[in-house]
């Protein structure tokens, strides 16, 4: 494959992957689903988007940061995806009748905040560092 075809295939990959996930969710939808089903669907699509971005299949604007914050953000994103999958699977297998859905959703929202806040702080620090380097005379 040429470089252009490979690039086009990489950009087009997220659509069928995420569409396939949505189709599978509705294909195996249990009777009398509640809000947790739709929450899980949206959260799974978010985790897939983060994972595909981490793998380089989703183009991210302004991806010109310093190597260390970039590596930390990527590693932290992978940890977030793995933690989210673990909580979803644990709730489905063990906690469905034991843990209230509100606690499950609160746990998901908490790890999401624990992922977003450091990422924002890291991006701010990275931008401040770049501004400082740009102002220094060469």
N, C-alpha and C positions, 0 to 999 in steps of 0.2 A: 504494500500500500504506500501511496505517496504521503508526504508529510501533511499536505493539505487535507487529504481524505482521512488520515488518522486524527487530525485536529477536529475535523467535522464530526467524526464518529465519537470522539471523546466529549464533545459539547452536546451531542444528541443523546448520549447514554442516560443521563439522569431522567429524561422523560419516560422511557419505557420501564425503567427500574421503579420509579415512584408510582407510575400508573399501574404497574403490575402489583405492587404492594396494595394499592387501594382496591384493585379488583379482587385480590385474594382475601382482603378483609371482608368485603361484601359477599364473597362467595361462601365463606365459612362463618357468616354472621349468625349468631345464635338467635333463637326466638325471644322476643321481648327485650331487646337490647335497651340499655339506658345511656346516660350521658358518658359513662366510663368507656363505652365502646368507641364513641366518636372522639373522646379525649385521647384514647390509645391510638386511634388512627392518625390524628393530627400529630401526636407526639412521635409516632413511628416515622412519619414523613419528615418531621424536623430532624430526627436522629439520622435518617438517611441523607438528608441534605448536608448535615455537618460532616458525615462520613465521606460523602462524595466530594465535598470541598477539600477535606483532608487528603483524599486520594488524588486531587487535582482535576477532577472531572467537572467541577463547577467553577467557572471563572469568577474570581473575586476582584473587585475594583481596588486600585491602590495597593497592590501586593508588593510594594517596594519598601519593605522595612528592613531593619537590621537583622542579621542572622540569628542572634540569640533570642530576641523577643519572638521572632518568627518560629523558631524551633519550640520555644516554650508554649506558644499558642497552639501549635499543632499537637504537641504531646498532651496538653491539657484538654484539647478537643477530643482526642482519642480516649482519654480517661473518662471524660463526660459521656461519650457514646457508650462505652462499656458499662459505666455505672447505671446509665439509664436503661440499658437492655437488662442488666441484672435485676434492677428493681421491678421492671415490668414482668419478667419471667417469674421472679419470686412471688409477686402478688398474684399472678395467674395460677401458679402451682400450689402455693401454700396459703397466702393471705386472703384469698377471695372471700371466704366465709369468716375468717378470723379478724381481719383488719378492716375497719370501715373505709369506704372509698374516699372519704374526705382526707384521711391520713395518708392514703396512697398518693392522691393528687398533691397534697402538701409536700410530701417527700420529693416528688418529681419537680415541683416548683422550687423547692429549696436547692436541689442540686443544679437546677438551671440557673438560679441566681448565683450560686457558688461558681458557676462557669462564666456567666456574663460579666459580673463585677470585676474579677481579676483581668479578664480580657480587655475591658474598657480601660482599666488603670494601666495595663501594659501598653495599650495603643497610645494613651496620653503621654506616658513616659517616653515612648519611642518618638512621638511627634515632637516633644520638647527637646529631646536629644538631637534630632535632625535639624531643628531650628537653631540650636546652639552651634552645631557644626557648620551650618550655612552662613551664620553671622561671623564666624572666625575668618580673619584674613588669611589668604594662602601665601 
